[in-house]
Amino acid sequence: MPVTPEIKPSIQERPKEFNVPKELQSELKALEATPQIKIQTDKEGQPVITPQDSQSVKIQLPSDEKSLWQIAKRSINDAITWLARFLIRKKDKEEKGEALLQAGED
């Protein structure tokens, strides 16, 4: 087996303290310490999650079948297309179920 030479580490240690050049000392500003955030905890020490500002989201589905069919013919990459196709299938199943119920009553 060939013997390989020792690999020298590519990471160099840097000094922990850095001496700032005199030219830059006048430009330095003191950084404020990060504010401590107090997290509320319950009796078991778990953080209590509180909802942020509530936002109201309104979802409006098309009510007529013609609009659903137009949306269902859009690109397959759009989620709204799949929602429209799902609603069309659901409506068809409901109509078939109602037709079977009416046929059973006769």
Chimera marker file (.cmm) of the C-alpha trace (Angstrom):
<marker_set name="trace">
<marker id="1" x="0.000" y="0.000" z="0.000" r="1" g="1" b="0" radius="0.5"/>
<marker id="2" x="1.331" y="3.414" z="-0.843" r="1" g="1" b="0" radius="0.5"/>
<marker id="3" x="2.168" y="5.691" z="2.019" r="1" g="1" b="0" radius="0.5"/>
<marker id="4" x="0.668" y="9.179" z="1.748" r="1" g="1" b="0" radius="0.5"/>
<marker id="5" x="2.253" y="12.242" z="3.287" r="1" g="1" b="0" radius="0.5"/>
<marker id="6" x="0.472" y="13.898" z="6.164" r="1" g="1" b="0" radius="0.5"/>
<marker id="7" x="-2.182" y="16.347" z="5.084" r="1" g="1" b="0" radius="0.5"/>
<marker id="8" x="-1.720" y="19.801" z="6.530" r="1" g="1" b="0" radius="0.5"/>
<marker id="9" x="-4.894" y="21.369" z="7.862" r="1" g="1" b="0" radius="0.5"/>
<marker id="10" x="-6.257" y="24.072" z="5.588" r="1" g="1" b="0" radius="0.5"/>
<marker id="11" x="-7.939" y="25.907" z="8.471" r="1" g="1" b="0" radius="0.5"/>
<marker id="12" x="-5.802" y="28.476" z="10.193" r="1" g="1" b="0" radius="0.5"/>
<marker id="13" x="-6.488" y="29.604" z="13.704" r="1" g="1" b="0" radius="0.5"/>
<marker id="14" x="-7.221" y="33.252" z="14.098" r="1" g="1" b="0" radius="0.5"/>
<marker id="15" x="-6.487" y="35.239" z="17.221" r="1" g="1" b="0" radius="0.5"/>
<marker id="16" x="-9.470" y="35.705" z="19.512" r="1" g="1" b="0" radius="0.5"/>
<marker id="17" x="-8.733" y="39.368" z="19.959" r="1" g="1" b="0" radius="0.5"/>
<marker id="18" x="-8.463" y="41.723" z="17.056" r="1" g="1" b="0" radius="0.5"/>
<marker id="19" x="-6.353" y="44.859" z="17.164" r="1" g="1" b="0" radius="0.5"/>
<marker id="20" x="-8.138" y="47.662" z="15.374" r="1" g="1" b="0" radius="0.5"/>
<marker id="21" x="-5.868" y="49.952" z="13.342" r="1" g="1" b="0" radius="0.5"/>
<marker id="22" x="-5.645" y="53.525" z="14.632" r="1" g="1" b="0" radius="0.5"/>
<marker id="23" x="-7.163" y="54.870" z="11.396" r="1" g="1" b="0" radius="0.5"/>
<marker id="24" x="-10.375" y="52.926" z="11.990" r="1" g="1" b="0" radius="0.5"/>
<marker id="25" x="-10.800" y="53.478" z="15.726" r="1" g="1" b="0" radius="0.5"/>
<marker id="26" x="-12.611" y="56.795" z="15.216" r="1" g="1" b="0" radius="0.5"/>
<marker id="27" x="-15.129" y="55.052" z="12.914" r="1" g="1" b="0" radius="0.5"/>
<marker id="28" x="-16.099" y="52.341" z="15.366" r="1" g="1" b="0" radius="0.5"/>
<marker id="29" x="-19.378" y="52.573" z="17.217" r="1" g="1" b="0" radius="0.5"/>
<marker id="30" x="-20.453" y="50.590" z="20.221" r="1" g="1" b="0" radius="0.5"/>
<marker id="31" x="-23.065" y="47.966" z="19.476" r="1" g="1" b="0" radius="0.5"/>
<marker id="32" x="-26.068" y="47.778" z="21.729" r="1" g="1" b="0" radius="0.5"/>
<marker id="33" x="-26.668" y="44.480" z="23.407" r="1" g="1" b="0" radius="0.5"/>
<marker id="34" x="-29.543" y="42.519" z="21.930" r="1" g="1" b="0" radius="0.5"/>
<marker id="35" x="-32.696" y="43.001" z="23.965" r="1" g="1" b="0" radius="0.5"/>
<marker id="36" x="-33.666" y="40.050" z="26.092" r="1" g="1" b="0" radius="0.5"/>
<marker id="37" x="-37.008" y="38.612" z="25.071" r="1" g="1" b="0" radius="0.5"/>
<marker id="38" x="-39.122" y="37.268" z="27.882" r="1" g="1" b="0" radius="0.5"/>
<marker id="39" x="-41.009" y="34.162" z="26.847" r="1" g="1" b="0" radius="0.5"/>
<marker id="40" x="-44.088" y="33.237" z="28.809" r="1" g="1" b="0" radius="0.5"/>
<marker id="41" x="-44.129" y="29.660" z="30.014" r="1" g="1" b="0" radius="0.5"/>
<marker id="42" x="-46.833" y="27.488" z="31.493" r="1" g="1" b="0" radius="0.5"/>
<marker id="43" x="-46.610" y="25.471" z="34.724" r="1" g="1" b="0" radius="0.5"/>
<marker id="44" x="-44.531" y="22.772" z="33.034" r="1" g="1" b="0" radius="0.5"/>
<marker id="45" x="-42.026" y="25.224" z="31.571" r="1" g="1" b="0" radius="0.5"/>
<marker id="46" x="-43.281" y="24.940" z="27.990" r="1" g="1" b="0" radius="0.5"/>
<marker id="47" x="-43.486" y="28.194" z="26.011" r="1" g="1" b="0" radius="0.5"/>
<marker id="48" x="-46.984" y="29.597" z="25.666" r="1" g="1" b="0" radius="0.5"/>
<marker id="49" x="-47.844" y="30.306" z="22.060" r="1" g="1" b="0" radius="0.5"/>
<marker id="50" x="-50.101" y="33.270" z="21.504" r="1" g="1" b="0" radius="0.5"/>
<marker id="51" x="-51.605" y="34.101" z="18.127" r="1" g="1" b="0" radius="0.5"/>
<marker id="52" x="-50.290" y="37.148" z="16.344" r="1" g="1" b="0" radius="0.5"/>
<marker id="53" x="-52.482" y="39.816" z="14.836" r="1" g="1" b="0" radius="0.5"/>
<marker id="54" x="-55.419" y="37.991" z="13.399" r="1" g="1" b="0" radius="0.5"/>
<marker id="55" x="-55.893" y="38.344" z="9.693" r="1" g="1" b="0" radius="0.5"/>
<marker id="56" x="-59.159" y="37.584" z="8.060" r="1" g="1" b="0" radius="0.5"/>
<marker id="57" x="-58.922" y="35.457" z="4.958" r="1" g="1" b="0" radius="0.5"/>
<marker id="58" x="-61.847" y="35.298" z="2.605" r="1" g="1" b="0" radius="0.5"/>
<marker id="59" x="-62.148" y="32.490" z="0.105" r="1" g="1" b="0" radius="0.5"/>
<marker id="60" x="-64.845" y="32.899" z="-2.474" r="1" g="1" b="0" radius="0.5"/>
<marker id="61" x="-65.651" y="29.991" z="-4.732" r="1" g="1" b="0" radius="0.5"/>
<marker id="62" x="-67.390" y="30.471" z="-8.064" r="1" g="1" b="0" radius="0.5"/>
<marker id="63" x="-71.064" y="29.716" z="-7.697" r="1" g="1" b="0" radius="0.5"/>
<marker id="64" x="-72.043" y="28.849" z="-11.247" r="1" g="1" b="0" radius="0.5"/>
<marker id="65" x="-71.021" y="25.729" z="-13.130" r="1" g="1" b="0" radius="0.5"/>
<marker id="66" x="-69.830" y="27.651" z="-16.188" r="1" g="1" b="0" radius="0.5"/>
<marker id="67" x="-67.169" y="29.473" z="-14.136" r="1" g="1" b="0" radius="0.5"/>
<marker id="68" x="-66.056" y="26.193" z="-12.555" r="1" g="1" b="0" radius="0.5"/>
<marker id="69" x="-65.561" y="24.605" z="-15.984" r="1" g="1" b="0" radius="0.5"/>
<marker id="70" x="-63.537" y="27.618" z="-17.187" r="1" g="1" b="0" radius="0.5"/>
<marker id="71" x="-61.287" y="27.419" z="-14.124" r="1" g="1" b="0" radius="0.5"/>
<marker id="72" x="-60.946" y="23.625" z="-14.489" r="1" g="1" b="0" radius="0.5"/>
<marker id="73" x="-59.470" y="24.120" z="-17.967" r="1" g="1" b="0" radius="0.5"/>
<marker id="74" x="-56.578" y="26.269" z="-16.694" r="1" g="1" b="0" radius="0.5"/>
<marker id="75" x="-52.994" y="25.104" z="-16.303" r="1" g="1" b="0" radius="0.5"/>
<marker id="76" x="-52.464" y="21.951" z="-14.264" r="1" g="1" b="0" radius="0.5"/>
<marker id="77" x="-49.817" y="23.838" z="-12.281" r="1" g="1" b="0" radius="0.5"/>
<marker id="78" x="-52.437" y="26.090" z="-10.680" r="1" g="1" b="0" radius="0.5"/>
<marker id="79" x="-54.017" y="24.821" z="-7.459" r="1" g="1" b="0" radius="0.5"/>
<marker id="80" x="-57.312" y="26.529" z="-8.330" r="1" g="1" b="0" radius="0.5"/>
<marker id="81" x="-57.604" y="24.226" z="-11.355" r="1" g="1" b="0" radius="0.5"/>
<marker id="82" x="-57.557" y="21.151" z="-9.133" r="1" g="1" b="0" radius="0.5"/>
<marker id="83" x="-60.009" y="22.709" z="-6.715" r="1" g="1" b="0" radius="0.5"/>
<marker id="84" x="-62.431" y="23.405" z="-9.554" r="1" g="1" b="0" radius="0.5"/>
<marker id="85" x="-62.083" y="19.836" z="-10.854" r="1" g="1" b="0" radius="0.5"/>
<marker id="86" x="-62.704" y="18.492" z="-7.347" r="1" g="1" b="0" radius="0.5"/>
<marker id="87" x="-65.838" y="20.610" z="-6.945" r="1" g="1" b="0" radius="0.5"/>
<marker id="88" x="-67.166" y="19.465" z="-10.330" r="1" g="1" b="0" radius="0.5"/>
<marker id="89" x="-66.623" y="15.804" z="-9.394" r="1" g="1" b="0" radius="0.5"/>
<marker id="90" x="-68.255" y="16.347" z="-6.000" r="1" g="1" b="0" radius="0.5"/>
<marker id="91" x="-71.263" y="18.003" z="-7.585" r="1" g="1" b="0" radius="0.5"/>
<marker id="92" x="-71.609" y="15.145" z="-10.111" r="1" g="1" b="0" radius="0.5"/>
<marker id="93" x="-71.514" y="12.539" z="-7.323" r="1" g="1" b="0" radius="0.5"/>
<marker id="94" x="-74.157" y="14.426" z="-5.356" r="1" g="1" b="0" radius="0.5"/>
<marker id="95" x="-76.403" y="14.639" z="-8.404" r="1" g="1" b="0" radius="0.5"/>
<marker id="96" x="-75.998" y="10.900" z="-9.085" r="1" g="1" b="0" radius="0.5"/>
<marker id="97" x="-76.759" y="10.123" z="-5.448" r="1" g="1" b="0" radius="0.5"/>
<marker id="98" x="-79.919" y="12.221" z="-5.542" r="1" g="1" b="0" radius="0.5"/>
<marker id="99" x="-80.983" y="10.529" z="-8.792" r="1" g="1" b="0" radius="0.5"/>
<marker id="100" x="-80.521" y="7.092" z="-7.197" r="1" g="1" b="0" radius="0.5"/>
<marker id="101" x="-82.546" y="8.133" z="-4.171" r="1" g="1" b="0" radius="0.5"/>
<marker id="102" x="-85.370" y="9.397" z="-6.359" r="1" g="1" b="0" radius="0.5"/>
<marker id="103" x="-85.290" y="6.209" z="-8.445" r="1" g="1" b="0" radius="0.5"/>
<marker id="104" x="-85.485" y="4.126" z="-5.267" r="1" g="1" b="0" radius="0.5"/>
<marker id="105" x="-88.566" y="6.041" z="-4.064" r="1" g="1" b="0" radius="0.5"/>
<marker id="106" x="-90.504" y="5.312" z="-7.259" r="1" g="1" b="0" radius="0.5"/>
<link id1="1" id2="2" r="1" g="1" b="0" radius="0.2"/>
<link id1="2" id2="3" r="1" g="1" b="0" radius="0.2"/>
<link id1="3" id2="4" r="1" g="1" b="0" radius="0.2"/>
<link id1="4" id2="5" r="1" g="1" b="0" radius="0.2"/>
<link id1="5" id2="6" r="1" g="1" b="0" radius="0.2"/>
<link id1="6" id2="7" r="1" g="1" b="0" radius="0.2"/>
<link id1="7" id2="8" r="1" g="1" b="0" radius="0.2"/>
<link id1="8" id2="9" r="1" g="1" b="0" radius="0.2"/>
<link id1="9" id2="10" r="1" g="1" b="0" radius="0.2"/>
<link id1="10" id2="11" r="1" g="1" b="0" radius="0.2"/>
<link id1="11" id2="12" r="1" g="1" b="0" radius="0.2"/>
<link id1="12" id2="13" r="1" g="1" b="0" radius="0.2"/>
<link id1="13" id2="14" r="1" g="1" b="0" radius="0.2"/>
<link id1="14" id2="15" r="1" g="1" b="0" radius="0.2"/>
<link id1="15" id2="16" r="1" g="1" b="0" radius="0.2"/>
<link id1="16" id2="17" r="1" g="1" b="0" radius="0.2"/>
<link id1="17" id2="18" r="1" g="1" b="0" radius="0.2"/>
<link id1="18" id2="19" r="1" g="1" b="0" radius="0.2"/>
<link id1="19" id2="20" r="1" g="1" b="0" radius="0.2"/>
<link id1="20" id2="21" r="1" g="1" b="0" radius="0.2"/>
<link id1="21" id2="22" r="1" g="1" b="0" radius="0.2"/>
<link id1="22" id2="23" r="1" g="1" b="0" radius="0.2"/>
<link id1="23" id2="24" r="1" g="1" b="0" radius="0.2"/>
<link id1="24" id2="25" r="1" g="1" b="0" radius="0.2"/>
<link id1="25" id2="26" r="1" g="1" b="0" radius="0.2"/>
<link id1="26" id2="27" r="1" g="1" b="0" radius="0.2"/>
<link id1="27" id2="28" r="1" g="1" b="0" radius="0.2"/>
<link id1="28" id2="29" r="1" g="1" b="0" radius="0.2"/>
<link id1="29" id2="30" r="1" g="1" b="0" radius="0.2"/>
<link id1="30" id2="31" r="1" g="1" b="0" radius="0.2"/>
<link id1="31" id2="32" r="1" g="1" b="0" radius="0.2"/>
<link id1="32" id2="33" r="1" g="1" b="0" radius="0.2"/>
<link id1="33" id2="34" r="1" g="1" b="0" radius="0.2"/>
<link id1="34" id2="35" r="1" g="1" b="0" radius="0.2"/>
<link id1="35" id2="36" r="1" g="1" b="0" radius="0.2"/>
<link id1="36" id2="37" r="1" g="1" b="0" radius="0.2"/>
<link id1="37" id2="38" r="1" g="1" b="0" radius="0.2"/>
<link id1="38" id2="39" r="1" g="1" b="0" radius="0.2"/>
<link id1="39" id2="40" r="1" g="1" b="0" radius="0.2"/>
<link id1="40" id2="41" r="1" g="1" b="0" radius="0.2"/>
<link id1="41" id2="42" r="1" g="1" b="0" radius="0.2"/>
<link id1="42" id2="43" r="1" g="1" b="0" radius="0.2"/>
<link id1="43" id2="44" r="1" g="1" b="0" radius="0.2"/>
<link id1="44" id2="45" r="1" g="1" b="0" radius="0.2"/>
<link id1="45" id2="46" r="1" g="1" b="0" radius="0.2"/>
<link id1="46" id2="47" r="1" g="1" b="0" radius="0.2"/>
<link id1="47" id2="48" r="1" g="1" b="0" radius="0.2"/>
<link id1="48" id2="49" r="1" g="1" b="0" radius="0.2"/>
<link id1="49" id2="50" r="1" g="1" b="0" radius="0.2"/>
<link id1="50" id2="51" r="1" g="1" b="0" radius="0.2"/>
<link id1="51" id2="52" r="1" g="1" b="0" radius="0.2"/>
<link id1="52" id2="53" r="1" g="1" b="0" radius="0.2"/>
<link id1="53" id2="54" r="1" g="1" b="0" radius="0.2"/>
<link id1="54" id2="55" r="1" g="1" b="0" radius="0.2"/>
<link id1="55" id2="56" r="1" g="1" b="0" radius="0.2"/>
<link id1="56" id2="57" r="1" g="1" b="0" radius="0.2"/>
<link id1="57" id2="58" r="1" g="1" b="0" radius="0.2"/>
<link id1="58" id2="59" r="1" g="1" b="0" radius="0.2"/>
<link id1="59" id2="60" r="1" g="1" b="0" radius="0.2"/>
<link id1="60" id2="61" r="1" g="1" b="0" radius="0.2"/>
<link id1="61" id2="62" r="1" g="1" b="0" radius="0.2"/>
<link id1="62" id2="63" r="1" g="1" b="0" radius="0.2"/>
<link id1="63" id2="64" r="1" g="1" b="0" radius="0.2"/>
<link id1="64" id2="65" r="1" g="1" b="0" radius="0.2"/>
<link id1="65" id2="66" r="1" g="1" b="0" radius="0.2"/>
<link id1="66" id2="67" r="1" g="1" b="0" radius="0.2"/>
<link id1="67" id2="68" r="1" g="1" b="0" radius="0.2"/>
<link id1="68" id2="69" r="1" g="1" b="0" radius="0.2"/>
<link id1="69" id2="70" r="1" g="1" b="0" radius="0.2"/>
<link id1="70" id2="71" r="1" g="1" b="0" radius="0.2"/>
<link id1="71" id2="72" r="1" g="1" b="0" radius="0.2"/>
<link id1="72" id2="73" r="1" g="1" b="0" radius="0.2"/>
<link id1="73" id2="74" r="1" g="1" b="0" radius="0.2"/>
<link id1="74" id2="75" r="1" g="1" b="0" radius="0.2"/>
<link id1="75" id2="76" r="1" g="1" b="0" radius="0.2"/>
<link id1="76" id2="77" r="1" g="1" b="0" radius="0.2"/>
<link id1="77" id2="78" r="1" g="1" b="0" radius="0.2"/>
<link id1="78" id2="79" r="1" g="1" b="0" radius="0.2"/>
<link id1="79" id2="80" r="1" g="1" b="0" radius="0.2"/>
<link id1="80" id2="81" r="1" g="1" b="0" radius="0.2"/>
<link id1="81" id2="82" r="1" g="1" b="0" radius="0.2"/>
<link id1="82" id2="83" r="1" g="1" b="0" radius="0.2"/>
<link id1="83" id2="84" r="1" g="1" b="0" radius="0.2"/>
<link id1="84" id2="85" r="1" g="1" b="0" radius="0.2"/>
<link id1="85" id2="86" r="1" g="1" b="0" radius="0.2"/>
<link id1="86" id2="87" r="1" g="1" b="0" radius="0.2"/>
<link id1="87" id2="88" r="1" g="1" b="0" radius="0.2"/>
<link id1="88" id2="89" r="1" g="1" b="0" radius="0.2"/>
<link id1="89" id2="90" r="1" g="1" b="0" radius="0.2"/>
<link id1="90" id2="91" r="1" g="1" b="0" radius="0.2"/>
<link id1="91" id2="92" r="1" g="1" b="0" radius="0.2"/>
<link id1="92" id2="93" r="1" g="1" b="0" radius="0.2"/>
<link id1="93" id2="94" r="1" g="1" b="0" radius="0.2"/>
<link id1="94" id2="95" r="1" g="1" b="0" radius="0.2"/>
<link id1="95" id2="96" r="1" g="1" b="0" radius="0.2"/>
<link id1="96" id2="97" r="1" g="1" b="0" radius="0.2"/>
<link id1="97" id2="98" r="1" g="1" b="0" radius="0.2"/>
<link id1="98" id2="99" r="1" g="1" b="0" radius="0.2"/>
<link id1="99" id2="100" r="1" g="1" b="0" radius="0.2"/>
<link id1="100" id2="101" r="1" g="1" b="0" radius="0.2"/>
<link id1="101" id2="102" r="1" g="1" b="0" radius="0.2"/>
<link id1="102" id2="103" r="1" g="1" b="0" radius="0.2"/>
<link id1="103" id2="104" r="1" g="1" b="0" radius="0.2"/>
<link id1="104" id2="105" r="1" g="1" b="0" radius="0.2"/>
<link id1="105" id2="106" r="1" g="1" b="0" radius="0.2"/>
</marker_set>
